[in-house]
Every structure is written in structure tokens, then in C-alpha cells.
Amino acid sequence: MTQHAGARLGLALFLMAGVAPVTALAQQQGGPAPASARLDKVASFPHQVTGVTVARDGRIFVNFPRWSEDAPVSVAELKDGQAVPYPDAGWNSWRNATKDEVDVKTHFVCVQSVVADAQDRLWVVDAAAPAMAAVVKDGPKLVGIDLKTNRVVKTIPFDASTVLQASYINDVRISPDGKTAYLTDSGAEGALIVVDIDSGAARRVLAGHPSTMPDRSVTVTADGRPLRRPDGRGVEFSADGIALSPDGRTLYWQAIKGKTLYSLPTDALTGWATASVVPEMLTDRTLGAKIVAVGENGPADGLLITRKDGRMIVTSPQDNAVKVRDLAGNGAGLTTLVQDPQLRWPDTLSEGPDGTIYVTTSHIQDSADYKPGAPTSLPTELWAIRTGPAGAAPAK
């Protein structure tokens, strides 16, 4: 079977199932949440999904990493009831078994996240570390696709000094002007990566800093028990969730094995691309002095700041919940937006043009990595959190 035929076969497995709205167990600390808050299942997948993003025109994109299985598609657009390989079958044709035969610079290897920006480009984070193990040489990259032409227009490769052998680049946010990308590295040595998109230059910062590393005092749980692999190891993900304020001036991040949300003004991270040496402002010592501990989220994965009201949406895998932090409130904690047992590891968040919040459930606690005997092809879902009338139709 050819690689492209394999991709077409994989496509046939990706059927999107829209269902009637389900009731969300939404509540708010100190008082009930609006009764209209609910979940709509937008799509079901036979493979493990992580990322989701909604473009300005409402198009929805998702990605499937190669963790427990050799997923047949890495990046897809949801279209007419199917998840269609994007931007084409060729970019999605890399396979574990043919890794020595396929150019990793022009194919997706292990995609962790997708994010659409204000310039109508889709950015794909290729961690290039199948099974979260060894990084495939020359594989880590940030790929930009023009959503108007559906063609790759920018590929930014990361060298071994930016993405280490023990790295796993995780999520990305793009500045409002489209000139800077901010990524998290959730690997053994947590870090942030700052990319000048025009030049392709990248800097690794805050590597091994307490704000980007796991918190040893935290044990991540699932279903009320510590989440551990068969050999006893727990969840050790470093800097993971990342968010950018709508004005682009403040960057937020935290580790999954952590509880504290951190922030940093972005002007401390930019303006270095043309410098011949690393500016003093970009040293870890200087950056560390500018970090703010915003508050405690508990173990969290996805972070998103809404365009509508500037609130931070936070996924809480331990609680099967999606929560809200009012960044304008001094010392304000989290309120629960939606809590439902169907939210099996709420992972990544995105906001649609109409303000609808989308969240993937990656079922990490149900995967073969943590549950012996689990199928390698792990069924997962995409959900929409809606606050409109109960009879509103699910997303297309």
C-alpha cells in the first residue's frame, strides 16, 4: 500500500458524530452557574485527539499525536462530517515504520497542537517525538499554513539547542501582530521557546526554572486516585498550558504537574531577533525577576483567554471540569463552568467566532500508558460549551 493510500484509509476511519446536547453539571463556587451552560458533543474520533483550534471563519481543525499508536492522520479539518487530512494527505503520510524513507522536514511526525492566528494562518506544532520518547532528528518544527490557499507558507525548524533530545514541545500562542510565537516545552527540562516568525530565529528561555518545571508537592490524580504508569511513575509533564492576553502584552503558563499559574510581560521576551548576542533582558536571571505568580489553578492542561471578556478558561483533568479565572479580580479563585464525567481529561481549548468554547477530551487516564490492556486506538471527543438557549443546534 502506498503512503497516500494509507492516508486515505486512515481518513475513512475519521467519522464525525454530532449528537444532541447533554446536560452539564455546571456550578460556581459560592453560587450556581447559569442553568443554560451545557455541553454539546461536536465530534467523536477513533484515535487520541489533543489539539483544537477554530479559525476566524469558523473552520475547525484538530490534531492527533503519535502517543500510544501510529495515528493515521496528524492534522485534520472537520468538514462535512469527516476529519479530512490537512493541508493534504502528503503532509500526513509519515509513519513510524517508514520514518527512514520520509523527509521529516516536509511531513508531520508527531503533532501536539494546532492554533489559528489573526492573520488567517494555521500553526502546527510538530514535537516530532512519537510516544513522547526520542525526538526524531530534524523533525521538531513550527509549520504555518495559509488558510486562504491551504498551502504551507512557513516552516520553522528547531535545532538541537532549542528542542533538546528530552524535549516535548507542547502548545503555542501567536502575538496579535503575527510576528512572535510562544511555545511551552513539557519535557524533562521545562522551558519556554520564543520564536521570531519573520526570521525563524528561536530562543529557549527559563529552562529548568521552577515556573516551567513540575511541582514535586503535586500528585496528579484521575478518578480519585493518583494517576500512575504500571511501573509506578506518575504524571511528570512540565510547562504545558499557555495563554496570551488579547492585547498580546502578557503571557501565562503552567505545568500540568503543578498548581501555580505564572505570567510574564511579553516585552521582556521580544526585540532580540537582530541582536548579535543574547540581550541581558533575555537571561533567565532577569526574566525570573519579572515572573508573577498569578494564583493557583491546581493541575491544569489547557489555558485560553477569551476575546469577549478576557477571562481565563482552564481545563481541570482531575475534576472532569472546565473552570474560569477572572484575571481582573484581585485574588479571585476559580469558578466551575462545566463539570461532567464525560470530560475525560479535558485537554485543549479554543474559542469560536461566536464565543463558543471548544474543548477536546484526550482520555489520557484511559490510555495504554496508564491503563494496562487499554486499546492503542483510543476513542476521544470534541465538545462545545454553550451558554445559549437549550435548544440551540450543535456546531457543524
Secondary structure, DSSP 8 states (H G I E B T S, - for coil): --HHHHHHHHHHT-B------EE----BTTB---TT-EEEEEEEESS----EEE-TTS-EEEE---SSS--S-SEEEEETTEEEESS-TTTT---GGGTTTS-GGGS-SSEEEEEE-TTSEEEEEE---GGG-S--TT--EEEEEETTTTEEEEEEE--TTTS-TT--EEEEEE-TTS-EEEEEE-SSS-EEEEEETTT--EEEESTT-TTTS--TT---EETTEE-B-TTS-B----EEEEEE-TTS-EEEEEESS--EEEEEEGGGT-S-TT-SS--GGGSHHHHHTT-EEEEE--S---EEE-TTT--EEEEEGGGTEEEEE-TTSTT--EEEEEE-TT-SSEEEEEE-TTS-EEEEE--GGGSTTTSTT--SS--EEEEEEE-S-TT-----
